[in-house]
Amino acid sequence: MEYPFDRNFSFPRRTFINRLATLYDNWRVTVRERRQVEKVTIIPAKNVHALSVTDLPAVFVAHNEIALIPAFLSHYRRLGVTRFICLDDVSIDGTREYLMEQEDVDVWTSPIRFEAARRGRRWREALFERYGYNRWYLNLDADEFLVYDQCLREPLKVLINVLEEHDIKRLPAPMIDFYPSNAAKSGNGNMPWHVVDHIDGSGYDVTLQKRGISVKGGPRKRLFSEDNDDLPLRISSRMD
């Protein structure tokens, strides 16, 4: 496995001042987030069960994603996800009904909407609290497909083993927007990139910041002038 690094990889050394600045910034953000924490109500839409020690769960939020959900589940099952934990935000296109039929999917609902839940963040934190800390989670949206080197041969648990060998608790991944050359839809479990196969090959700004790498630009910047910053944490070990 070469991504995110092979076992002989050595990270560049950071100065003591840089490390201290990062620790301070992390502490400041943590204090602010804890002050702003508000409990949200989440309600199971079907019988849910506790995770086992060997489970690898994926937490995601869905809203009218029936065109992508079959491919989404198929992709992550192949990578080794054993439980999907979904907060369905009042889907009306059959997404919830489809998810309810899947034995490996727990479905939750909430009386509050996406924006009121801080764009879903409070739902996710409530789900992490419900299913437990001190374990690895995939933290996703229903239209996001994690791809890494040799992912079709090396399951996620192998990648996690590499992270743990380096004492790394989370793996950020840049989000690359794909788009079709003409009208196309993904369905019936086909992977989206089989029909939506174009990306911007340039136009991205990448900078190293105190708390990580910032990736901005791409088609959102080119078409909508959005100064997006997309480097979400896709795999993380949730600690209490």
C-alpha positions in Angstrom: 0.0 0.0 0.0 1.4 3.3 -1.1 -1.4 5.6 0.1 -1.5 7.5 2.3 2.0 6.3 2.8 4.0 3.1 2.9 5.3 1.7 6.1 8.7 3.3 5.6 7.3 6.8 5.2 8.7 9.6 7.4 6.8 12.7 8.0 8.6 16.0 7.7 9.6 17.4 11.1 7.7 20.5 12.3 9.3 23.1 14.6 8.4 23.2 18.2 6.7 26.6 17.7 4.5 25.2 14.8 3.5 22.2 16.9 2.7 24.5 19.9 0.6 26.8 17.6 -1.4 23.8 16.3 -2.0 22.5 19.9 -3.2 25.9 21.0 -5.5 26.3 18.0 -7.0 22.8 18.5 -7.6 23.6 22.2 -9.3 26.9 21.3 -11.6 25.3 18.7 -12.5 22.5 21.1 -13.4 24.9 23.9 -15.6 26.9 21.5 -17.3 23.8 20.1 -18.1 22.5 23.6 -19.7 25.8 24.6 -21.9 25.6 21.5 -23.0 22.0 22.0 -26.7 21.6 21.9 -28.4 18.2 22.2 -30.5 17.1 19.3 -33.2 14.5 19.1 -32.6 11.5 16.9 -35.1 8.7 16.6 -34.5 5.2 15.2 -36.8 4.4 12.2 -36.1 0.6 12.6 -34.6 -1.7 15.1 -30.9 -0.8 15.7 -28.2 -2.8 17.5 -25.0 -2.0 19.2 -21.8 -2.2 17.2 -19.5 -5.2 17.8 -15.8 -4.9 18.4 -15.1 -6.0 14.9 -17.6 -3.8 13.1 -16.4 -1.0 10.8 -19.3 1.6 10.7 -20.0 4.4 8.2 -22.0 7.4 9.4 -23.8 9.4 6.7 -26.6 11.9 6.1 -29.0 11.4 3.3 -31.7 13.5 1.6 -33.3 12.2 -1.6 -30.3 10.2 -2.7 -32.0 7.2 -4.3 -30.0 7.6 -7.6 -26.7 7.1 -5.7 -27.6 5.0 -2.6 -27.3 1.6 -4.3 -23.8 2.4 -5.6 -22.8 4.1 -2.3 -23.7 1.0 -0.3 -22.1 -1.4 -2.9 -18.8 0.6 -2.9 -18.3 0.7 0.9 -19.4 -2.9 1.4 -16.6 -3.8 -1.0 -14.2 -1.8 1.0 -15.2 -3.6 4.2 -17.8 -1.4 5.9 -20.0 -3.7 8.0 -22.6 -1.3 9.3 -24.1 1.8 7.8 -25.6 4.4 10.2 -27.8 6.9 8.3 -29.7 10.0 9.4 -32.3 10.4 6.8 -33.4 14.0 6.4 -37.1 13.6 5.3 -36.3 12.0 1.9 -39.4 11.7 -0.3 -37.9 9.9 -3.3 -37.7 6.4 -1.9 -34.3 6.7 -0.2 -35.6 5.9 3.3 -37.7 3.0 2.1 -34.7 1.5 0.3 -32.5 1.9 3.3 -35.0 0.4 5.6 -34.8 -2.8 3.5 -31.0 -3.2 4.0 -30.1 -5.4 6.9 -26.7 -3.7 7.4 -28.2 -0.2 7.5 -29.5 1.6 10.7 -31.9 4.4 9.8 -32.5 7.4 12.1 -34.7 10.5 11.8 -34.8 13.8 13.5 -37.5 16.5 14.1 -35.1 19.2 13.2 -33.7 19.9 9.7 -30.3 20.0 8.2 -29.5 23.7 8.7 -30.8 23.7 12.3 -28.5 20.7 13.0 -25.5 22.8 11.9 -25.5 21.3 8.5 -25.9 17.8 10.0 -22.9 18.1 12.4 -25.1 17.8 15.5 -26.8 14.7 14.1 -23.4 13.1 13.5 -22.2 13.9 17.0 -25.4 12.4 18.4 -24.8 9.2 16.5 -21.2 8.9 17.6 -22.4 9.3 21.2 -25.1 6.7 20.6 -22.9 4.1 19.1 -19.8 4.7 21.2 -16.4 6.2 21.2 -12.9 4.7 21.1 -13.4 3.2 17.7 -13.0 4.0 14.0 -15.8 5.5 11.9 -16.1 6.6 8.3 -17.7 10.0 8.3 -19.5 10.6 4.9 -22.2 12.2 2.8 -24.3 9.9 0.6 -22.7 11.3 -2.6 -19.1 10.8 -1.4 -17.0 7.8 -2.5 -13.7 7.3 -0.8 -10.9 6.0 -3.1 -7.4 5.3 -2.1 -4.5 3.4 -3.7 -5.2 -0.3 -4.1 -8.6 0.1 -2.4 -10.1 -2.7 -4.5 -7.4 -5.1 -3.1 -6.7 -3.6 0.3 -9.8 -3.2 2.5 -10.2 -0.3 4.9 -9.1 -2.3 7.9 -5.6 -2.7 6.2 -5.5 1.1 5.7 -6.6 1.6 9.4 -3.8 -0.8 10.5 -1.3 1.5 8.6 -2.7 4.6 10.3 -2.5 2.9 13.7 1.2 1.9 13.1 1.9 5.6 12.7 -0.3 6.6 15.7 -2.6 8.6 13.4 -6.2 9.1 14.6 -7.8 10.5 11.5 -7.4 10.5 7.7 -8.5 13.6 5.8 -9.3 13.3 2.1 -9.7 16.0 -0.5 -13.1 16.0 -2.1 -12.9 16.1 -5.9 -16.1 17.0 -7.8 -17.0 14.8 -10.8 -19.4 15.9 -13.5 -20.7 14.4 -16.7 -19.9 15.6 -20.2 -23.7 15.4 -20.9 -26.8 14.4 -19.0 -26.2 11.1 -17.2 -27.4 9.4 -14.1 -26.0 6.7 -11.9 -28.3 3.9 -10.9 -28.8 0.1 -10.4 -25.6 -0.1 -8.4 -23.3 1.3 -11.2 -20.4 3.4 -9.9 -21.0 7.1 -10.6 -17.6 7.5 -12.3 -18.8 5.0 -15.0 -21.0 7.8 -16.3 -19.9 10.9 -14.5 -16.3 10.8 -15.5 -15.0 14.4 -15.8 -13.0 16.4 -13.2 -11.1 19.7 -13.3 -7.4 19.0 -13.8 -6.3 22.4 -12.6 -7.6 25.4 -10.8 -7.0 24.2 -7.2 -5.2 26.1 -4.5 -3.5 23.9 -1.9 -2.0 25.4 1.3 -0.6 24.0 4.5 -2.3 25.5 7.5 -1.9 25.1 11.3 -4.7 22.5 11.6 -4.2 20.7 8.3 -4.2 21.1 4.5 -6.6 23.5 2.8 -7.8 22.6 -0.7 -9.9 25.2 -2.5 -11.1 25.7 -6.1 -12.2 23.3 -8.8 -15.5 23.5 -10.6 -17.3 25.2 -7.8 -14.9 28.0 -7.9 -14.9 28.1 -11.7 -18.6 28.0 -12.2 -20.1 29.5 -9.0 -17.2 31.5 -7.5 -17.5 29.5 -4.3 -14.4 29.7 -2.2 -14.9 26.2 -0.9 -12.5 24.5 1.4 -13.0 20.8 1.0 -10.7 18.5 3.1 -13.2 16.6 5.3 -12.2 13.9 7.7 -13.3 10.7 6.0 -11.9 8.1 8.5 -11.4 9.0 12.1 -11.0 7.3 15.5 -13.6 8.9 17.8 -12.2 9.2 21.3 -14.2 10.0 24.4 
